């Protein structure tokens, strides 16, 4: 009789480990997918920037400093390669800072259009501007979705008794996207 009890306990423990481990694998894959979606939207923005810069260049030759800052910010942002495995609060902050520089440079670039009535009316510029606006919205949605998936993953990693399996197999918490410093303050656009 004792032998069957031990066998039963061993089976229950094995099922618990099996189900919990597979649950972590599923959540981690969801996290990988959510992160890939964030990267896709940032890449979309990076791909649009050269077209926008070239369109503005045609109208605003003497705005080279602003155009160069957009190009440099894009280069810095695309040089940061971050995977889910590399996600630490510090690396995510570095990634967010580079993306904030792109957003800021794009804001200055778009503000230039007010000085160039022909540029403001140019269909290519208007289309690129609309694409960038849509991309910024997609980035916000992708970041929100990543945070939701990261939250579910982090809760699962921390809950008892699943946290024992998480520690045993190296499933660690992942950082969240947070608003950048000064995000509560509306930007000022001056001409």
C-alpha positions in Angstrom: 0.0 0.0 0.0 2.8 2.4 0.9 4.5 1.7 -2.4 1.3 2.8 -4.3 1.1 6.0 -2.3 4.7 6.9 -3.2 4.1 6.1 -6.8 1.0 8.3 -6.8 2.9 11.2 -5.2 5.7 10.8 -7.7 3.2 10.8 -10.6 1.5 14.0 -9.2 4.8 15.7 -8.8 5.9 14.7 -12.3 2.6 16.0 -13.7 3.0 19.3 -11.8 6.6 19.8 -13.1 5.6 18.9 -16.6 2.6 21.2 -16.7 4.3 24.1 -14.9 7.4 23.9 -17.1 5.4 23.8 -20.3 3.3 26.7 -19.0 6.5 28.7 -18.6 7.6 27.7 -22.1 4.3 28.9 -23.6 4.5 32.2 -21.7 8.1 32.8 -22.7 7.2 32.2 -26.3 4.3 34.7 -25.9 6.9 37.1 -24.5 9.2 36.5 -27.4 6.4 37.1 -29.9 5.3 40.3 -28.1 8.9 41.6 -28.1 9.3 40.8 -31.8 6.1 42.8 -32.5 7.7 45.8 -30.6 10.9 45.5 -32.7 8.9 45.2 -35.9 7.2 48.5 -35.2 10.4 50.3 -34.3 12.0 48.8 -37.5 9.0 50.2 -39.5 9.7 53.6 -38.1 13.4 53.3 -38.9 12.6 52.3 -42.5 10.3 55.3 -43.0 12.8 57.9 -41.7 15.1 58.0 -44.7 12.1 58.6 -47.0 10.9 61.4 -44.8 14.4 63.0 -44.5 14.9 62.8 -48.3 11.5 64.4 -48.9 12.2 67.2 -46.5 15.7 67.7 -47.9 14.3 68.6 -51.2 12.4 71.5 -49.7 14.6 72.5 -46.8 18.2 72.4 -47.9 19.4 74.7 -45.1 17.9 72.6 -42.3 20.8 70.2 -42.5 21.4 70.2 -38.7 17.9 68.9 -38.0 18.1 66.4 -40.8 21.4 65.1 -39.6 20.1 64.7 -36.0 17.3 62.6 -37.3 19.7 60.4 -39.3 22.1 60.1 -36.3 19.3 59.3 -33.9 18.0 56.6 -36.3 21.5 55.1 -36.6 21.9 55.0 -32.8 18.5 53.4 -32.3 19.0 50.7 -35.0 22.4 49.9 -33.6 21.0 48.6 -30.4 20.1 44.9 -30.9 18.1 43.6 -28.0 16.6 40.2 -27.6 14.3 38.9 -24.9 17.2 37.0 -23.4 19.1 40.3 -23.1 16.2 42.2 -21.5 17.4 43.7 -18.3 16.1 47.0 -16.9 19.4 48.7 -17.9 19.4 47.4 -21.5 15.7 48.2 -21.9 16.3 51.8 -20.6 19.2 52.2 -23.1 16.9 51.0 -25.9 14.1 53.3 -24.7 16.5 56.3 -24.6 17.7 55.7 -28.1 14.1 55.5 -29.3 13.2 58.6 -27.4 16.0 60.4 -29.2 14.4 59.3 -32.5 11.0 60.5 -31.5 12.4 63.9 -30.4 14.3 64.3 -33.6 11.3 63.4 -35.7 9.2 66.0 -33.8 11.7 68.7 -34.7 11.7 67.5 -38.3 8.0 67.6 -38.6 7.9 71.1 -37.0 10.1 72.3 -39.9 7.2 71.7 -42.3 5.4 74.7 -40.9 8.2 76.9 -42.4 7.7 75.4 -45.8 4.2 75.7 -47.2 5.1 73.8 -50.4 6.4 70.9 -48.2 3.2 70.9 -46.1 1.1 70.5 -49.2 3.4 67.9 -50.8 1.5 64.6 -51.1 4.7 62.5 -50.4 5.4 64.4 -47.2 1.7 64.1 -46.0 1.7 60.4 -46.7 5.0 59.9 -44.8 3.8 62.0 -41.9 0.6 59.9 -41.7 2.6 56.7 -41.9 4.9 57.9 -39.0 1.9 58.9 -36.9 0.4 55.5 -37.5 3.7 53.8 -36.7 4.0 55.7 -33.4 0.5 54.5 -32.5 1.5 50.9 -33.5 4.6 51.2 -31.3 2.4 52.3 -28.4 0.1 49.3 -28.9 3.0 46.8 -29.3 4.6 48.1 -26.1 1.3 47.9 -24.2 0.8 44.3 -25.5 4.4 43.4 -24.5 3.8 44.8 -21.0 0.6 42.8 -20.7 2.4 39.6 -21.7 5.4 40.4 -19.5 3.1 41.0 -16.5 1.4 37.6 -17.0 4.8 35.9 -17.4 6.3 37.7 -14.3 3.3 36.8 -12.2 3.6 33.1 -13.2 7.4 33.2 -12.4 6.7 34.6 -8.9 3.7 32.5 -7.8 4.2 29.7 -5.4 4.8 26.8 -6.0 5.5 27.5 -9.7 8.3 29.8 -8.6 10.2 26.7 -7.5 10.1 25.3 -11.1 10.9 28.8 -12.5 14.1 29.0 -10.4 15.0 25.5 -11.1 14.8 26.0 -14.9 16.1 29.6 -15.0 12.8 31.4 -15.9 13.5 35.0 -14.7 11.3 38.1 -14.5 11.4 40.4 -17.5 11.4 44.3 -17.3 8.5 46.4 -18.5 8.4 49.4 -20.9 8.0 52.5 -18.8 7.3 56.0 -19.8 10.4 58.1 -20.4 11.5 60.8 -18.1 9.4 63.9 -18.7 6.7 62.1 -20.6 4.0 63.7 -18.5 5.0 67.1 -19.8 3.6 68.1 -23.2 6.2 68.9 -25.8 6.6 72.5 -26.8 6.7 73.3 -30.5 8.1 76.7 -31.5 8.6 78.2 -34.9 
